[in-house]
Structures are given as structure tokens and as C-alpha cells.
Amino acid sequence: MKNIPFCDYKKLYLNHRENYLQIIDEVASNGGFIMQQAKKDFEKELSEFTGCNHAIGVGNCTDGLEIIWQSIGLRPGDEVICSSHTFIATASSIVMAGGVPKPVEIGDDNLICTEAISDAINSRTVGIMPTQLNGRICDMDKIINIANKHKLFVVEDAAQALGARYKGKHAGTFGIAGAISFYPAKVMGCFGDGGALVTNNYDIFNRSHQLHDQGRDVNGDLKSWGRNSRLDNIQAAILSYQLQKYPAVIQRRREIAAYYHNRLSQLNELKLPPPPLEDADNFDIFQNYEFMADNRDELKKYLEENGIKTLIQWNGKGIHQWESLGFTVKLPKVEDFFKKCIMIPIWDYLMDEEVSYIADKIISFYRK
Ligand SMILES: Cc1ncc(COP(=O)(O)O)c(C=O)c1O
């Protein structure tokens, strides 16, 4: 029997240990720990990679999202529409910046439903916040059209989608700004918390820069109130190294996703995500391989008994299901999704025999 963790955090470091030790040694020996060259270099590389004008390394993606909304300037009562199928950080960033999150239904792709966005717009609505979930981008043509029609800001939660593209455009670059996470379990993850915001808008860049560095602008002049949420230089240097290898990492995930699709699409009991090559407009980086499964809890138990760890995301609840946060709305599609969803391992360092073992065991569960 194999023992396959859902995510082997140790491998993130151990697979490139020598190189990382050298990187850490270089940054630390130079004494450039905070707001130094390694951070600037990474920001430049990230803006080039995503094809946007500005990138700012921040403490984590949640801070990045909050800083964006604060830069836009939410006023009390301002509403922002988001998917209920997302991490709590999407909604909390709106609240912490002074606004009100309005979670809505998902469509057949399990991403935010564009009709539900239109239905939720009222005189208090100021923005739409799509989450580019599991490495896949929402229908941005429709979302941008809706936003333009109603003069709303679009801020992308691109925490899970660095490198994902829709019609050639990168996640994070569709609206006024977007934020990306480098949490260790992300496709590109650093050795602790880390994130970035990306934008083509100079005013948002300027204000976000001040907000992330105690109110200081790029020249170090104090211009406003701010906080401390700066990506550490050591993390930035680690991420610069990873960014060079990133296309190959995405490629391996897409290979594994294609393999899972080929093997598992025979099972009517599963609703799988689209395979990598099906939609030429949507380049999915497969941050996660998540599907809906009949008898999900039994499948999870069976896989566990066979040495395969799986994950049910976010305590198995959509945003609107957290009554403790004051939500009262009912969203049946999201609720149904969370009764059936499961994620299986898809890390780039998985061996081929581990991937086939996982597929074998899922098939044998339904065929036994
Ligand atoms: C969809 C989504 N939004 C936001 C975040 C928050 O990212 P971070 O942990 O870097 O703050 C995450 C991280 O898990 C996420 O998956």
C-alpha cells in the first residue's frame, strides 16, 4: 500500500534544498532583509510574467486583497458581489476594508454565476470580486461587460491562479487589480506567508504601495497612513527562483489532470473539471484537482484506507453557510457542491505510479 499525503510540504524545500540554502545565504549575507533588491527584482519579474504594469509583494494574498479595496476606498454600506464558493479571505478582505460582501451562486463550472451577479446588483453595489478558483479563470468577458455596464470595480481573487490565462490574458489583470497567494500549498508557494498584488492602474499602485509600507511612497516619503505588509526579501528571492521553473511545474500539473480525466471520465458517479486541452480560451493551472462525487464521504474513507489523503476544501462550507458571520441567504447549488466535492493530490512531484494508483483506487471504489 502506498502512503500519499495530500500535499507534501517538506518536498517544497527538500527537492531543491541546495539551491535554496544558497539563495537564503546570499540574501542573508548581504543583510538585505526588507524592502531591498530581491523584493524589487521579484516584483519586476512578476509584472513581466503576468503582463501587467505593476506588482507589489505583500505579506499574504489576504492583505493584498484588503489593500486593493482600501486603495479603491470602500465606504460603509458599499456592497461587493463575490462567489460563495471561495475562501473566507475573499469576503473578509471586503469587510476589513469597510464594505459588505454579497456572496452569490455558482454556475455549471462551479465558479461565480454571471446571471447571479446581475441579479445581485443594486444601488449599493460598487464591485464584483470573482475568484479564479482551483487555477481556472471565470467567464471574464461577461463579468467585465456587467461591470462596465453598471460602472463597478472588478478586483480578482487570483490567490489560486498565478499563470492561469483566459484568452491569453493572465489571472489578476482583468479588472482594476488582483491579488495572488504564495502560501506554501499554492502552485508557486514560498516558505511561509507571502502574496502579491498586480495592477495596471498607477493610482491603485501608488496607494497600495503606501498602504503596504507604513504610508510611504516608492521614494520613502510618508504620504498617508499605512500598515506593514511587505513580502520579505528572502521569500522574494525564493519566489524568483521558483518563477523560472514555473512553466514546467504547471505543465506537469496539466499532464496529471489530463491523466486523471482520461482514467476517471468513465465514471458516471463523478463530475470532473474540464480537461486541460478542452477549452483553448481557458488555460487552467490546476492548483487543485477537485470534482463532485456520489458517496463522497465513503470515497474519502476508502481512499484514506488505501493510503491516499484527500481534502474537502474550507470545512465543507460556502461563505454564505457561515451563519456565525451573519449570513442568512440560501444558495442551493453551492450547498449541493459542498456535499459532494473532494480534492485528490495533484502535486508536480507526484510519481506516475502514484497518480495511476490514485486513479485505480477511485475506479475500484465505484466498481467494487
Ligand atoms: C481563494 C483564496 N483566496 C484567498 C486566499 C488567501 O491567501 P493567503 O493565505 O496568501 O492570505 C487563499 C489562500 O488559501 C485562497 O485560496
The ligand as an ORCA input file, in Angstrom:
! r2SCAN-3c Opt
* xyz 0 1
  C      -9.302     31.631     -2.988
  C      -8.332     32.164     -1.961
  N      -8.404     33.454     -1.610
  C      -7.549     33.984     -0.726
  C      -6.583     33.216     -0.120
  C      -5.721     33.836      0.905
  O      -4.343     33.737      0.614
  P      -3.272     33.975      1.742
  O      -3.223     32.760      2.611
  O      -1.982     34.198      0.999
  O      -3.675     35.176      2.509
  C      -6.462     31.859     -0.455
  C      -5.450     31.006      0.182
  O      -5.659     29.886      0.532
  C      -7.368     31.309     -1.400
  O      -7.315     30.026     -1.752
*
